[in-house]
Amino acid sequence: MALNRVAPGVRMGDIRSLQDAIGGLQNIDASASLTALAGGGQATAPQLVNGMNLIGVCATNADSVQLPPAIAGSMVVVCNAGAADATVYGKYGRSDTINGTAGATGVTQADPLAAIYICVVTGAWRRILSA
């Protein structure tokens, strides 16, 4: 007996929810002009608590911030408008990864790039960079 399978991709019934999700981006809490931890490091780096975050002060390379816990369905936007490249860490005390790299190692986010960190699977952030 053949099984009826649903084809992959967006289905017409999903279009309305997709429009709602895009429209909801206008309602995400934002933090403006955050200061990255001078000298860097994960343990005491400021934790990003809002969906949209602007690093306004990043004076030297490797000054740092940390993402919230990687919980499936989460999304965090980080814009680096500082004078140097920032290091973005996973949440301190957890084993979260960022694009397969240990969160305790962190990833470099250049100035003036913006990045979207999405979590589809708990414990694993995926980073998408833009100019």
Phi, psi and omega in degrees: 000128181281141177268142174278119181250146178272131179293144178292160178111185181282132176258154183305325179294340181277343186301316181297318180292327176295317177298319178297319180296316179294318177296328180293341179299336180286347184251014181281135176297145183231147173244123181254143174057052174288154176251119177289150182296118179299133179085346175077182182121149184275315192303319184246012177294145178300134177273134177284123185248352180246166181290330178237132186222133178246115173277106181269334180235110173218089191284324181227155179305139177083001168303148195225162172222165176231144179285161172289175177304141179280097180245130183311131180098354181277151176215134179227130176257131179234122176249124178261107178246018178282187182268355185216175178283133179262158170253128179252121181256161168285173180297128180301138178087001179241167180257026180300151176243161174233111184052039177085352178269139179305134179299333178287341176276321180080168177231150179276133174240109185293155171271129011249044184281154170249149179221148173248125177254120180241149178235111178264325179241126180309132179096355185224109173276144170242132183252134176241120182264152173221167180277000000 
